[in-house]
Amino acid sequence: MKADAVVVGGGLGGVAAALALLRAGRTVLLSEEHPWLGGQLTSQAVPPDEHSWVERFGVTASYRALRDGIRQYYRDHYPLTAAARAKRELNPGGGHVSRLCHEPRVAVAVIESMLAPYRGSGRLRVLQPYRPIAASCDGDRVSAVLLSGEGREVWASAPFILDATETGELLPLTGTEYVTGFESQADTDEPSAPAEAQPLNMQAVSVCFAIDHVDGDHTIDKPETYDFWREYQPPFWGDRLLSWRCPHPRTLEIMERAFTPNPDDDPLLVEADQRVNPGDGNLWTFRRIAARRTFTEGAYASDITLVNWPMIDYLEGPVIDVPDAEQHLKAARELSRSVLYWMQTEAGFPGLRLRGDVTGSADGLAQAPYIRESRRIKALYTVVEQDLSLAVRGDKGAVSYPDSVGVGMYRIDLHPSTGGDNYIDVASSPFEIPLGALIPRRATNLLPASKNIGTTHITNGAYRLHPVEWNIGEAVGALAAFCLDRETTPHAVRESESLLADFQHRLTRDGVELRWPDVTGY
């Protein structure tokens, strides 16, 4: 199969990249290995982690269209109360992690609607479920990618190949230089980096799941490895992993989490602002994706909450560049089942019911693991901690890059890692996305479109969130289209003042913000 661009991976970055190419009149072949497009927002089931100003500025126009579409979908199809329907900034779940906590299927529907006219015209072809298994290269160019799925194999070729996979799968397949895990302080000068590089020290993956709480006993079968996880205790945790106690991400003090299913709160009064409060004090409302009081009486028997909580972080080993990756992924799913079984039995909540219908999976858990950290290209420019750390930058704000192709904001948020590290949580300034971080040093037509850009283990913790991944994908898709139009290369765009200015003008024309107003980080 041939197209103007092949986008491998249908997560948020892949979808945004495809849309940017399609809006520019190009043809796209998009592949995704899971049943749903949308990645961390859908198949991984994670409500959007966003900054405090998301309703006003700091995201691209197309990402805002996605958010607006999700709210409109609820207004069009769900039995909202009159008050909920009238609320401009509708938060269907009334969750505290985000101003827009919602069921994954709604995002799937909106993403599909955004892509629908291009599917109909034939300019977009989607291969699903397919994943990359090999690549063909000619020097510094990737000529084709071999995709496998549905019992067949397909060679996909294009002038530009975009790697939007969750783990940077095309990087080893194409021989593109990359790094994993923790870089050393000698390499990056980062205050939070270790003395020596730790390539297998990566953030925990998590297998999320949705639950509600209704009458009856809905206890699942006891997981095979439950006894192991029941006694499991990381040395810095302060208790067993299967407990309500854990370190506070920002202070590292051991805290007791509250868990109150179906509290009698008013979800329309929830003010989700992580600048003020991370919102994780009560785990039930933290990532609640459907608040029963948002809907007409009797429509929902219970709230639905999304379990992406500290106790499901899998620390036993990385799932990238190790021979036993599949065993670790299977064990991570067993951990999640064990957490649910513990809550239903020892914690005393047999009414908790696994909602696999909400996450769209046969085993009741999310279709895919939540991947926080990917392989990362060795880029023309690598974003380091001192570029955005509030402690380092102070009132100067984050570094402003002449080649900015977008903006983002999130604290540097590193979950406990496979190397035994506790949380690393660093206040950040609102930051920009430099074009140099999206261009490999050597490869000429392979571009990263997800969490596989030129960040470090540390700065990935701020650049990995939903709106930033979307902006990365959109910028890379627009870059590929621009290069096709001008018959040039990504390296040349960055090196030429006139080409760079023209490209940045195209981005701003399409609603990509390149600079922040005068706001202070947190």
ChimeraX attribute file (.defattr): number of C-alpha atoms within 10 A of each C-alpha:
attribute: neighborCount
match mode: 1-to-1
recipient: residues
	/A:1	11
	/A:2	14
	/A:3	20
	/A:4	21
	/A:5	27
	/A:6	28
	/A:7	32
	/A:8	32
	/A:9	33
	/A:10	30
	/A:11	31
	/A:12	32
	/A:13	35
	/A:14	35
	/A:15	27
	/A:16	30
	/A:17	32
	/A:18	31
	/A:19	23
	/A:20	24
	/A:21	25
	/A:22	22
	/A:23	14
	/A:24	15
	/A:25	13
	/A:26	20
	/A:27	22
	/A:28	26
	/A:29	22
	/A:30	25
	/A:31	28
	/A:32	26
	/A:33	21
	/A:34	20
	/A:35	16
	/A:36	26
	/A:37	26
	/A:38	28
	/A:39	29
	/A:40	25
	/A:41	24
	/A:42	29
	/A:43	26
	/A:44	26
	/A:45	32
	/A:46	26
	/A:47	26
	/A:48	20
	/A:49	19
	/A:50	24
	/A:51	25
	/A:52	20
	/A:53	13
	/A:54	17
	/A:55	14
	/A:56	8
	/A:57	15
	/A:58	27
	/A:59	25
	/A:60	26
	/A:61	16
	/A:62	19
	/A:63	20
	/A:64	18
	/A:65	14
	/A:66	17
	/A:67	18
	/A:68	16
	/A:69	19
	/A:70	26
	/A:71	22
	/A:72	15
	/A:73	15
	/A:74	18
	/A:75	16
	/A:76	11
	/A:77	9
	/A:78	15
	/A:79	16
	/A:80	20
	/A:81	14
	/A:82	11
	/A:83	11
	/A:84	21
	/A:85	20
	/A:86	11
	/A:87	10
	/A:88	9
	/A:89	14
	/A:90	24
	/A:91	28
	/A:92	28
	/A:93	30
	/A:94	31
	/A:95	30
	/A:96	28
	/A:97	23
	/A:98	28
	/A:99	26
	/A:100	25
	/A:101	28
	/A:102	31
	/A:103	25
	/A:104	25
	/A:105	20
	/A:106	17
	/A:107	24
	/A:108	19
	/A:109	15
	/A:110	21
	/A:111	22
	/A:112	16
	/A:113	14
	/A:114	17
	/A:115	17
	/A:116	13
	/A:117	13
	/A:118	19
	/A:119	15
	/A:120	10
	/A:121	9
	/A:122	11
	/A:123	16
	/A:124	22
	/A:125	18
	/A:126	16
	/A:127	20
	/A:128	19
	/A:129	17
	/A:130	24
	/A:131	21
	/A:132	24
	/A:133	13
	/A:134	16
	/A:135	20
	/A:136	16
	/A:137	14
	/A:138	9
	/A:139	10
	/A:140	14
	/A:141	18
	/A:142	24
	/A:143	20
	/A:144	23
	/A:145	24
	/A:146	17
	/A:147	22
	/A:148	20
	/A:149	16
	/A:150	9
	/A:151	6
	/A:152	8
	/A:153	14
	/A:154	15
	/A:155	16
	/A:156	24
	/A:157	21
	/A:158	21
	/A:159	19
	/A:160	27
	/A:161	29
	/A:162	27
	/A:163	29
	/A:164	35
	/A:165	30
	/A:166	27
	/A:167	22
	/A:168	25
	/A:169	22
	/A:170	26
	/A:171	22
	/A:172	14
	/A:173	17
	/A:174	21
	/A:175	13
	/A:176	19
	/A:177	16
	/A:178	19
	/A:179	19
	/A:180	22
	/A:181	24
	/A:182	22
	/A:183	22
	/A:184	19
	/A:185	15
	/A:186	12
	/A:187	11
	/A:188	16
	/A:189	15
	/A:190	19
	/A:191	13
	/A:192	16
	/A:193	20
	/A:194	14
	/A:195	13
	/A:196	12
	/A:197	16
	/A:198	16
	/A:199	18
	/A:200	19
	/A:201	21
	/A:202	28
	/A:203	31
	/A:204	25
	/A:205	26
	/A:206	27
	/A:207	28
	/A:208	27
	/A:209	27
	/A:210	26
	/A:211	26
	/A:212	21
	/A:213	20
	/A:214	17
	/A:215	11
	/A:216	10
	/A:217	14
	/A:218	16
	/A:219	18
	/A:220	16
	/A:221	9
	/A:222	14
	/A:223	17
	/A:224	11
	/A:225	13
	/A:226	18
	/A:227	11
	/A:228	10
	/A:229	19
	/A:230	16
	/A:231	11
	/A:232	13
	/A:233	14
	/A:234	16
	/A:235	11
	/A:236	16
	/A:237	21
	/A:238	15
	/A:239	17
	/A:240	17
	/A:241	21
	/A:242	24
	/A:243	20
	/A:244	17
	/A:245	18
	/A:246	22
	/A:247	20
	/A:248	19
	/A:249	20
	/A:250	13
	/A:251	11
	/A:252	15
	/A:253	13
	/A:254	15
	/A:255	16
	/A:256	14
	/A:257	17
	/A:258	14
	/A:259	15
	/A:260	11
	/A:261	21
	/A:262	20
	/A:263	13
	/A:264	9
	/A:265	12
	/A:266	12
	/A:267	23
	/A:268	19
	/A:269	9
	/A:270	17
	/A:271	17
	/A:272	23
	/A:273	17
	/A:274	20
	/A:275	15
	/A:276	10
	/A:277	12
	/A:278	15
	/A:279	20
	/A:280	19
	/A:281	16
	/A:282	16
	/A:283	23
	/A:284	26
	/A:285	30
	/A:286	25
	/A:287	28
	/A:288	30
	/A:289	29
	/A:290	25
	/A:291	27
	/A:292	23
	/A:293	25
	/A:294	26
	/A:295	19
	/A:296	14
	/A:297	12
	/A:298	9
	/A:299	13
	/A:300	16
	/A:301	15
	/A:302	18
	/A:303	23
	/A:304	28
	/A:305	28
	/A:306	31
	/A:307	26
	/A:308	22
	/A:309	16
	/A:310	23
	/A:311	20
	/A:312	25
	/A:313	23
	/A:314	24
	/A:315	22
	/A:316	16
	/A:317	24
	/A:318	24
	/A:319	22
	/A:320	21
	/A:321	14
	/A:322	11
	/A:323	9
	/A:324	12
	/A:325	14
	/A:326	12
	/A:327	12
	/A:328	20
	/A:329	20
	/A:330	12
	/A:331	17
	/A:332	24
	/A:333	24
	/A:334	20
	/A:335	26
	/A:336	26
	/A:337	27
	/A:338	26
	/A:339	24
	/A:340	26
	/A:341	24
	/A:342	21
	/A:343	19
	/A:344	19
	/A:345	17
	/A:346	11
	/A:347	15
	/A:348	11
	/A:349	19
	/A:350	21
	/A:351	19
	/A:352	24
	/A:353	22
	/A:354	22
	/A:355	20
	/A:356	17
	/A:357	14
	/A:358	20
	/A:359	27
	/A:360	19
	/A:361	16
	/A:362	10
	/A:363	14
	/A:364	19
	/A:365	27
	/A:366	30
	/A:367	23
	/A:368	24
	/A:369	21
	/A:370	22
	/A:371	19
	/A:372	21
	/A:373	27
	/A:374	26
	/A:375	28
	/A:376	29
	/A:377	28
	/A:378	22
	/A:379	23
	/A:380	17
	/A:381	18
	/A:382	20
	/A:383	23
	/A:384	19
	/A:385	29
	/A:386	19
	/A:387	21
	/A:388	30
	/A:389	26
	/A:390	23
	/A:391	13
	/A:392	17
	/A:393	16
	/A:394	14
	/A:395	12
	/A:396	12
	/A:397	21
	/A:398	23
	/A:399	18
	/A:400	17
	/A:401	16
	/A:402	15
	/A:403	21
	/A:404	20
	/A:405	29
	/A:406	27
	/A:407	24
	/A:408	29
	/A:409	26
	/A:410	28
	/A:411	23
	/A:412	23
	/A:413	24
	/A:414	24
	/A:415	21
	/A:416	25
	/A:417	23
	/A:418	21
	/A:419	19
	/A:420	16
	/A:421	17
	/A:422	20
	/A:423	19
	/A:424	18
	/A:425	20
	/A:426	24
	/A:427	19
	/A:428	28
	/A:429	28
	/A:430	27
	/A:431	27
	/A:432	28
	/A:433	26
	/A:434	25
	/A:435	28
	/A:436	24
	/A:437	24
	/A:438	31
	/A:439	25
	/A:440	25
	/A:441	17
	/A:442	16
	/A:443	20
	/A:444	19
	/A:445	22
	/A:446	26
	/A:447	27
	/A:448	31
	/A:449	34
	/A:450	36
	/A:451	31
	/A:452	34
	/A:453	33
	/A:454	29
	/A:455	26
	/A:456	27
	/A:457	27
	/A:458	26
	/A:459	26
	/A:460	24
	/A:461	24
	/A:462	25
	/A:463	29
	/A:464	26
	/A:465	24
	/A:466	23
	/A:467	26
	/A:468	29
	/A:469	25
	/A:470	26
	/A:471	29
	/A:472	34
	/A:473	32
	/A:474	31
	/A:475	29
	/A:476	31
	/A:477	32
	/A:478	27
	/A:479	27
	/A:480	28
	/A:481	24
	/A:482	21
	/A:483	20
	/A:484	16
	/A:485	11
	/A:486	11
	/A:487	8
	/A:488	13
	/A:489	17
	/A:490	24
	/A:491	19
	/A:492	13
	/A:493	21
	/A:494	20
	/A:495	13
	/A:496	11
	/A:497	13
	/A:498	11
	/A:499	18
	/A:500	20
	/A:501	15
	/A:502	13
	/A:503	21
	/A:504	23
	/A:505	15
	/A:506	15
	/A:507	21
	/A:508	15
	/A:509	10
	/A:510	16
	/A:511	16
	/A:512	23
	/A:513	22
	/A:514	25
	/A:515	18
	/A:516	19
	/A:517	8
	/A:518	8
	/A:519	11
	/A:520	15
	/A:521	22
	/A:522	18
